[in-house]
Amino acid sequence: MSANAKKSRSAVEQRNLIVPQMRDYDELGLYKEWVPHLMYFHPCNVALKSVSTDEYGIRKTGGAKTQSPTAIFLGGSSAFGIGATSDLTTIPGFLNSITRYNWLNLGGRAFNSTQEVILVHLANLKKIDGPIVVMSGINNLIRSLMPGRFSPMYGAFFDQSLYEKKMAAAVVGNRELLRMLFTGVRAKFGLAKKTIATAQSKSAKADSYATMLSVFERDCEYLQMLANKNNTSVTFVMQPFIPWLNKSLVSQETELFALLDQEADGFSLVLRELVEYRDQYDKDLHAICSKVGVKYLNLNDAPELQQPDWLFVDRVHLTDNGFDAVARLLVRDLAL
């Protein structure tokens, strides 16, 4: 094992001493399934101490009230509830205990806005008589800043390069093997063309960012149509993100973030980029939501999440106390 691998493993082991529930989420991630339309999803019928899923891989929501109006909570991994010690202590779980609705958790790990919408479509809910709340935003932005194609129709998703390579290999078949063999021979005798790896240019990032916004607008339009059809409302909530919060960190958060940085070399560069986009991204998403008719709330403006309380297990995922605080903010600010 390399020195970097040993360093990373040690960091994860130390993290698990502070937040042992993260072992369950690591295990869940090891067994994600490749599925139609969504690309990937959580494994089905999981029953771990901190997290459980149903026969479709959808996270179970603690405190279900099947006779109450049905409300939907969707988004990425924070909506899913990574960091929670149980299904009861996710945001939908807390909302079940403090509102009159029966909240369904349609969060998806590493999902972009299009995958979030597709999951709602595939769930095929016959009746939505409560509000639709989307807590998301970070995944779209991060993916738009990464190298790779960003289609105006399909957008871009995590693990896209892996998918494209596998699909190309499947299509080409033996010809791909021959090409690889020929490339290897050329390299062995010094005949291979030299390639220079370059970071995504500023213009490419600008193009990807603009395309991402157009895809986000389309996805918001779909949710607004769904809300109109069901005579309810939809709200987009910008998820809390440590670099955008200016939060007073407690000792556990400081230690966890330091361990995270050891595990993921080069993450500081990504963080700096994300910080630079904070105000513009907030402005752009707010404008899109207003145009489409979707309510908008940015939790990074909430003073309650900037206090010296232990709210985060990493820079984007919350503790039980953090999920509880967000749920109460949603109830107050969205009149749930």
The 8 nearest C-alpha neighbors of each residue, nearest first, counted from 0:
[[1, 4, 5, 2, 3, 6, 8, 7],
 [2, 0, 4, 3, 5, 6, 7, 8],
 [1, 3, 5, 4, 6, 0, 7, 8],
 [4, 2, 6, 1, 5, 7, 0, 262],
 [3, 5, 7, 1, 6, 2, 8, 0],
 [6, 4, 2, 8, 3, 7, 9, 1],
 [7, 5, 3, 9, 4, 8, 2, 10],
 [6, 8, 262, 4, 10, 9, 5, 3],
 [9, 7, 11, 5, 10, 6, 4, 12],
 [8, 10, 12, 6, 7, 11, 5, 13],
 [9, 11, 7, 13, 258, 8, 12, 262],
 [12, 10, 14, 8, 13, 9, 15, 7],
 [13, 11, 9, 15, 14, 10, 8, 16],
 [12, 14, 10, 16, 15, 11, 9, 17],
 [15, 13, 11, 17, 16, 12, 10, 18],
 [16, 14, 19, 18, 12, 17, 13, 11],
 [15, 17, 13, 14, 19, 18, 12, 11],
 [16, 18, 15, 14, 19, 13, 251, 255],
 [17, 19, 15, 20, 16, 21, 14, 312],
 [20, 18, 15, 21, 16, 22, 17, 14],
 [21, 19, 22, 18, 23, 84, 49, 82],
 [20, 22, 24, 23, 19, 18, 25, 82],
 [23, 21, 25, 20, 24, 19, 26, 15],
 [22, 24, 26, 21, 25, 20, 27, 49],
 [23, 25, 27, 21, 26, 22, 28, 81],
 [26, 24, 22, 28, 23, 27, 21, 29],
 [25, 27, 23, 29, 24, 28, 22, 30],
 [28, 26, 24, 25, 29, 30, 23, 31],
 [27, 29, 25, 26, 30, 31, 24, 41],
 [30, 28, 26, 27, 31, 25, 24, 32],
 [31, 29, 28, 27, 42, 32, 26, 41],
 [32, 30, 41, 42, 28, 40, 29, 39],
 [31, 33, 40, 39, 42, 34, 41, 30],
 [34, 32, 39, 38, 40, 31, 35, 37],
 [33, 35, 38, 39, 32, 37, 36, 40],
 [36, 34, 37, 38, 33, 39, 40, 32],
 [35, 37, 38, 34, 117, 114, 39, 118],
 [36, 38, 39, 35, 114, 34, 117, 40],
 [39, 37, 34, 33, 36, 35, 40, 32],
 [40, 38, 33, 34, 32, 37, 31, 41],
 [39, 41, 32, 31, 33, 42, 34, 56],
 [40, 42, 31, 56, 32, 43, 27, 57],
 [43, 41, 56, 31, 32, 30, 40, 45],
 [42, 44, 56, 54, 55, 45, 53, 52],
 [45, 43, 53, 52, 54, 46, 56, 42],
 [44, 46, 51, 52, 43, 47, 42, 53],
 [45, 47, 51, 44, 50, 48, 52, 49],
 [48, 46, 50, 49, 51, 45, 23, 27],
 [47, 49, 50, 46, 85, 23, 84, 51],
 [48, 50, 85, 84, 47, 20, 23, 86],
 [51, 49, 47, 85, 86, 48, 46, 52],
 [50, 52, 46, 45, 47, 58, 59, 44],
 [53, 51, 58, 45, 56, 44, 57, 59],
 [54, 52, 44, 56, 55, 57, 43, 59],
 [53, 55, 43, 44, 56, 52, 57, 45],
 [56, 54, 43, 53, 57, 52, 44, 42],
 [55, 57, 43, 41, 52, 42, 53, 54],
 [58, 56, 52, 53, 55, 59, 105, 41],
 [59, 57, 52, 51, 104, 56, 53, 60],
 [58, 60, 52, 51, 53, 57, 86, 61],
 [61, 59, 92, 86, 104, 63, 103, 91],
 [60, 62, 87, 92, 86, 63, 59, 95],
 [61, 63, 95, 92, 64, 60, 87, 96],
 [62, 64, 61, 101, 65, 60, 95, 102],
 [65, 63, 101, 67, 66, 62, 100, 95],
 [64, 66, 67, 63, 101, 69, 68, 100],
 [67, 65, 64, 68, 101, 69, 63, 100],
 [66, 68, 101, 100, 65, 64, 69, 99],
 [69, 67, 100, 128, 129, 101, 70, 66],
 [70, 68, 101, 129, 127, 128, 100, 102],
 [69, 71, 129, 102, 130, 101, 131, 100],
 [72, 70, 131, 103, 102, 132, 73, 130],
 [71, 73, 132, 104, 105, 133, 103, 131],
 [74, 72, 105, 106, 133, 78, 104, 71],
 [73, 75, 106, 135, 134, 78, 133, 115],
 [76, 74, 107, 110, 108, 106, 78, 77],
 [75, 77, 108, 79, 78, 107, 81, 80],
 [78, 76, 80, 79, 316, 75, 81, 315],
 [77, 79, 106, 74, 80, 76, 75, 73],
 [80, 78, 106, 76, 77, 107, 81, 75],
 [79, 81, 77, 89, 78, 83, 82, 76],
 [80, 82, 83, 77, 76, 316, 79, 24],
 [81, 83, 318, 317, 316, 80, 312, 21],
 [84, 82, 319, 85, 80, 81, 88, 318],
 [83, 85, 49, 20, 82, 88, 319, 86],
 [86, 84, 49, 87, 88, 83, 50, 48],
 [87, 85, 61, 88, 60, 89, 50, 92],
 [88, 86, 61, 92, 85, 89, 93, 60],
 [87, 89, 85, 86, 92, 319, 83, 93],
 [88, 90, 92, 80, 91, 86, 87, 83],
 [89, 91, 93, 322, 92, 326, 94, 88],
 [92, 90, 94, 93, 102, 89, 104, 95],
 [93, 91, 87, 61, 89, 95, 90, 94],
 [92, 94, 90, 96, 95, 91, 88, 323],
 [95, 93, 91, 97, 96, 92, 98, 326],
 [94, 96, 92, 93, 98, 97, 101, 62],
 [95, 97, 93, 94, 98, 62, 92, 99],
 [96, 98, 94, 95, 93, 99, 330, 327],
 [99, 97, 100, 94, 95, 96, 335, 330],
 [98, 100, 67, 101, 97, 95, 68, 96],
 [101, 99, 68, 67, 98, 69, 102, 70],
 [100, 102, 69, 64, 67, 95, 70, 68],
 [103, 101, 70, 91, 71, 100, 95, 69],
 [102, 104, 71, 72, 105, 70, 60, 101],
 [103, 105, 72, 106, 91, 58, 60, 73],
 [106, 104, 73, 72, 103, 57, 107, 79],
 [107, 105, 79, 73, 74, 78, 75, 104],
 [106, 108, 75, 110, 76, 79, 74, 109],
 [107, 109, 76, 75, 110, 79, 106, 40],
 [110, 108, 75, 76, 107, 157, 138, 111],
 [111, 109, 75, 107, 108, 114, 115, 112],
 [110, 112, 139, 114, 113, 138, 115, 156],
 [111, 113, 115, 114, 215, 116, 218, 110],
 [114, 112, 116, 115, 111, 218, 117, 215],
 [113, 115, 117, 116, 111, 112, 110, 37],
 [114, 116, 112, 118, 113, 117, 74, 110],
 [117, 115, 113, 119, 118, 114, 112, 120],
 [116, 118, 120, 114, 119, 115, 121, 113],
 [119, 117, 121, 115, 120, 116, 122, 114],
 [120, 118, 122, 116, 117, 121, 115, 123],
 [119, 121, 117, 118, 122, 123, 116, 124],
 [120, 122, 118, 123, 119, 117, 124, 116],
 [121, 123, 119, 120, 124, 118, 117, 105],
 [124, 122, 121, 120, 125, 119, 118, 126],
 [125, 123, 126, 122, 127, 119, 120, 121],
 [126, 124, 123, 127, 122, 229, 128, 69],
 [125, 127, 124, 128, 69, 229, 68, 123],
 [128, 126, 69, 129, 229, 70, 124, 125],
 [129, 127, 68, 69, 126, 229, 231, 70],
 [128, 130, 70, 69, 68, 127, 231, 100],
 [131, 129, 70, 232, 231, 233, 132, 71],
 [130, 132, 233, 71, 70, 232, 72, 234],
 [131, 133, 234, 72, 233, 235, 71, 130],
 [134, 132, 235, 73, 74, 236, 72, 135],
 [135, 133, 236, 74, 238, 237, 235, 78],
 [134, 136, 74, 238, 237, 75, 133, 137],
 [137, 135, 139, 138, 237, 238, 140, 134],
 [136, 138, 140, 139, 141, 135, 238, 240],
 [139, 137, 141, 140, 111, 136, 142, 109],
 [140, 138, 142, 111, 137, 136, 141, 143],
 [139, 141, 143, 137, 138, 142, 144, 136],
 [142, 140, 138, 144, 143, 139, 137, 145],
 [141, 143, 145, 139, 144, 140, 138, 156],
 [142, 144, 140, 207, 208, 141, 145, 139],
 [145, 143, 141, 142, 204, 140, 146, 207],
 [144, 146, 142, 143, 147, 141, 199, 204],
 [147, 145, 199, 144, 148, 198, 143, 204],
 [146, 148, 145, 149, 160, 155, 159, 199],
 [147, 149, 150, 155, 146, 207, 154, 159],
 [150, 148, 155, 154, 207, 147, 151, 210],
 [149, 151, 154, 153, 152, 148, 155, 210],
 [152, 150, 210, 154, 153, 214, 149, 213],
 [153, 151, 150, 154, 214, 149, 210, 155],
 [154, 152, 150, 151, 155, 149, 214, 113],
 [153, 155, 150, 149, 151, 152, 214, 211],
 [156, 154, 149, 153, 150, 142, 148, 159],
 [157, 155, 159, 158, 111, 142, 154, 110],
 [156, 158, 159, 109, 142, 155, 110, 160],
 [159, 157, 161, 160, 162, 156, 163, 38],
 [160, 158, 162, 157, 161, 156, 163, 155],
 [159, 161, 163, 162, 158, 164, 147, 157],
 [162, 160, 164, 158, 159, 163, 165, 166],
 [161, 163, 159, 165, 160, 164, 166, 158],
 [164, 162, 160, 166, 165, 161, 167, 159],
 [165, 163, 167, 161, 166, 162, 168, 160],
 [166, 164, 168, 162, 167, 163, 169, 161],
 [165, 167, 169, 163, 168, 164, 162, 170],
 [168, 166, 164, 170, 169, 165, 163, 171],
 [167, 169, 165, 171, 166, 170, 172, 164],
 [168, 170, 166, 172, 167, 171, 165, 164],
 [171, 169, 167, 168, 172, 166, 175, 165],
 [170, 172, 175, 168, 174, 169, 167, 173],
 [173, 171, 169, 174, 175, 170, 168, 176],
 [174, 172, 176, 175, 177, 171, 178, 168],
 [173, 175, 177, 176, 172, 171, 178, 179],
 [176, 174, 178, 171, 173, 177, 172, 179],
 [175, 177, 173, 179, 174, 178, 180, 172],
 [178, 176, 180, 174, 175, 179, 181, 173],
 [177, 179, 175, 181, 180, 176, 182, 174],
 [180, 178, 182, 176, 177, 181, 183, 175],
 [181, 179, 177, 183, 178, 182, 176, 184],
 [182, 180, 178, 184, 183, 179, 177, 185],
 [183, 181, 179, 185, 180, 184, 178, 186],
 [182, 184, 180, 186, 181, 185, 179, 187],
 [183, 185, 187, 181, 186, 182, 180, 188],
 [186, 184, 190, 191, 182, 188, 183, 187],
 [185, 187, 191, 189, 183, 184, 188, 190],
 [188, 186, 184, 185, 189, 183, 190, 191],
 [187, 189, 185, 186, 190, 184, 191, 183],
 [190, 188, 186, 187, 191, 185, 192, 184],
 [189, 191, 185, 186, 188, 192, 187, 184],
 [192, 190, 186, 185, 189, 193, 182, 188],
 [193, 191, 194, 190, 186, 189, 185, 182],
 [192, 194, 191, 195, 190, 186, 189, 196],
 [195, 193, 192, 196, 191, 197, 186, 190],
 [194, 196, 197, 193, 198, 192, 199, 191],
 [197, 195, 194, 198, 199, 193, 146, 200],
 [196, 198, 195, 199, 200, 146, 194, 201],
 [199, 197, 200, 196, 146, 145, 201, 203],
 [198, 200, 146, 203, 204, 197, 201, 145],
 [201, 199, 203, 202, 198, 204, 197, 205],
 [200, 202, 204, 203, 205, 199, 206, 198],
 [201, 203, 205, 204, 200, 206, 199, 207],
 [204, 202, 206, 200, 205, 201, 199, 207],
 [205, 203, 207, 201, 206, 202, 144, 208],
 [204, 206, 202, 208, 203, 207, 201, 209],
 [205, 207, 203, 209, 204, 208, 210, 202],
 [208, 206, 204, 210, 143, 209, 205, 149],
 [207, 209, 211, 205, 143, 206, 210, 204],
 [210, 208, 212, 206, 211, 207, 205, 213],
 [209, 211, 207, 213, 212, 208, 151, 206],
 [210, 212, 208, 214, 209, 213, 207, 215],
 [213, 211, 215, 209, 210, 214, 216, 208],
 [212, 214, 216, 210, 215, 211, 217, 209],
 [215, 213, 211, 217, 216, 212, 218, 210],
 [214, 216, 212, 218, 213, 217, 211, 219],
 [217, 215, 219, 213, 214, 218, 287, 212],
 [216, 218, 220, 214, 215, 219, 213, 221],
 [219, 217, 215, 221, 220, 216, 113, 214],
 [220, 218, 216, 222, 221, 217, 223, 215],
 [219, 221, 223, 217, 218, 222, 291, 216],
 [222, 220, 224, 218, 219, 223, 225, 217],
 [223, 221, 225, 219, 224, 220, 226, 218],
 [222, 224, 226, 220, 225, 221, 227, 219],
 [225, 223, 227, 221, 222, 226, 228, 220],
 [224, 226, 222, 228, 223, 227, 221, 229],
 [227, 225, 231, 223, 229, 232, 224, 228],
 [228, 226, 230, 224, 229, 225, 223, 231],
 [227, 229, 225, 226, 230, 224, 231, 223],
 [228, 230, 226, 227, 231, 127, 225, 128],
 [231, 229, 227, 228, 226, 232, 128, 225],
 [230, 232, 226, 229, 130, 227, 129, 128],
 [233, 231, 130, 226, 131, 234, 230, 227],
 [232, 234, 131, 132, 293, 130, 226, 223],
 [235, 233, 294, 132, 293, 295, 133, 236],
 [234, 236, 133, 295, 294, 134, 132, 296],
 [237, 235, 134, 296, 297, 133, 238, 295],
 [238, 236, 297, 135, 136, 134, 298, 296],
 [237, 239, 135, 134, 236, 298, 240, 136],
 [240, 238, 299, 298, 237, 241, 315, 244],
 [241, 239, 315, 243, 242, 314, 244, 238],
 [240, 242, 314, 244, 243, 315, 239, 246],
 [243, 241, 244, 240, 274, 245, 270, 314],
 [244, 242, 241, 240, 245, 299, 274, 277],
 [245, 243, 299, 241, 246, 242, 240, 305],
 [246, 244, 243, 305, 242, 247, 241, 299],
 [245, 247, 305, 244, 248, 306, 241, 304],
 [246, 248, 307, 306, 305, 249, 245, 308],
 [249, 247, 307, 246, 252, 253, 250, 308],
 [248, 250, 252, 251, 307, 309, 253, 308],
 [249, 251, 253, 252, 254, 248, 309, 255],
 [252, 250, 254, 253, 249, 255, 309, 17],
 [253, 251, 255, 254, 249, 250, 248, 256],
 [252, 254, 250, 256, 251, 255, 248, 257],
 [253, 255, 257, 251, 252, 256, 250, 258],
 [256, 254, 252, 258, 257, 253, 251, 259],
 [255, 257, 259, 253, 258, 254, 252, 313],
 [256, 258, 260, 254, 259, 255, 253, 261],
 [259, 257, 261, 255, 10, 256, 260, 254],
 [258, 260, 256, 262, 261, 257, 255, 263],
 [259, 261, 257, 263, 258, 262, 264, 256],
 [262, 260, 258, 259, 263, 264, 7, 10],
 [261, 263, 7, 259, 260, 10, 264, 258],
 [264, 262, 260, 261, 266, 259, 265, 7],
 [265, 263, 266, 261, 260, 262, 267, 259],
 [264, 266, 267, 268, 263, 269, 260, 261],
 [265, 267, 269, 268, 264, 263, 270, 260],
 [266, 268, 270, 269, 265, 271, 260, 264],
 [269, 267, 271, 266, 270, 265, 272, 273],
 [270, 268, 272, 266, 267, 271, 273, 265],
 [271, 269, 267, 273, 272, 268, 274, 266],
 [270, 272, 274, 268, 269, 273, 267, 275],
 [273, 271, 269, 275, 270, 274, 268, 276],
 [272, 274, 270, 276, 275, 271, 269, 277],
 [273, 275, 271, 277, 276, 272, 242, 270],
 [274, 276, 272, 273, 277, 271, 278, 279],
 [277, 275, 273, 274, 279, 280, 278, 272],
 [278, 276, 274, 280, 275, 279, 281, 273],
 [277, 279, 281, 280, 276, 282, 275, 274],
 [280, 278, 282, 281, 276, 277, 283, 275],
 [281, 279, 283, 282, 277, 278, 276, 284],
 [280, 282, 278, 284, 279, 283, 285, 277],
 [281, 283, 279, 285, 280, 284, 278, 286],
 [284, 282, 280, 286, 285, 281, 279, 287],
 [285, 283, 287, 286, 281, 282, 280, 288],
 [284, 286, 288, 282, 283, 287, 281, 295],
 [285, 287, 289, 283, 284, 288, 290, 282],
 [288, 286, 290, 284, 289, 285, 216, 291],
 [287, 289, 293, 285, 291, 290, 286, 292],
 [290, 288, 292, 286, 287, 291, 293, 285],
 [289, 291, 287, 288, 292, 286, 293, 285],
 [292, 290, 288, 289, 293, 220, 287, 219],
 [293, 291, 289, 290, 288, 294, 223, 220],
 [294, 292, 288, 234, 291, 233, 289, 295],
 [293, 295, 234, 235, 288, 233, 292, 289],
 [296, 294, 235, 234, 236, 285, 288, 293],
 [295, 297, 236, 237, 298, 235, 294, 234],
 [298, 296, 237, 299, 236, 300, 295, 238],
 [297, 299, 300, 301, 239, 237, 238, 296],
 [300, 298, 244, 239, 297, 301, 243, 240],
 [299, 301, 298, 297, 302, 244, 304, 243],
 [300, 302, 298, 303, 299, 304, 305, 297],
 [303, 301, 305, 304, 300, 306, 299, 244],
 [302, 304, 301, 305, 306, 324, 328, 300],
 [303, 305, 302, 306, 301, 246, 244, 299],
 [306, 304, 246, 302, 303, 247, 244, 245],
 [305, 307, 308, 304, 247, 303, 246, 302],
 [308, 306, 247, 248, 249, 305, 309, 246],
 [309, 307, 306, 310, 249, 248, 247, 305],
 [308, 310, 249, 311, 252, 307, 251, 320],
 [309, 311, 321, 318, 317, 320, 308, 312],
 [312, 310, 317, 318, 313, 316, 309, 252],
 [313, 311, 317, 318, 316, 82, 252, 255],
 [314, 312, 311, 316, 315, 256, 255, 317],
 [313, 315, 241, 240, 316, 311, 312, 256],
 [314, 316, 240, 313, 241, 317, 239, 77],
 [317, 315, 313, 77, 312, 311, 82, 81],
 [316, 318, 311, 321, 312, 82, 310, 322],
 [319, 317, 321, 310, 311, 320, 82, 83],
 [318, 320, 322, 83, 321, 88, 323, 317],
 [321, 319, 323, 318, 322, 310, 324, 309],
 [320, 322, 310, 318, 317, 324, 319, 323],
 [321, 323, 325, 319, 90, 324, 320, 317],
 [322, 324, 320, 326, 321, 325, 319, 93],
 [325, 323, 321, 327, 322, 326, 320, 328],
 [326, 324, 328, 322, 327, 323, 329, 321],
 [327, 325, 323, 329, 90, 328, 324, 94],
 [328, 326, 330, 324, 329, 325, 331, 323],
 [327, 329, 325, 331, 330, 326, 332, 324],
 [330, 328, 326, 332, 327, 331, 333, 325],
 [329, 331, 335, 327, 334, 328, 333, 332],
 [330, 332, 328, 334, 329, 333, 327, 335],
 [333, 331, 329, 334, 330, 328, 335, 296],
 [332, 334, 329, 335, 330, 331, 328, 234],
 [335, 333, 331, 330, 332, 329, 328, 98],
 [334, 330, 333, 98, 331, 329, 332, 130]]
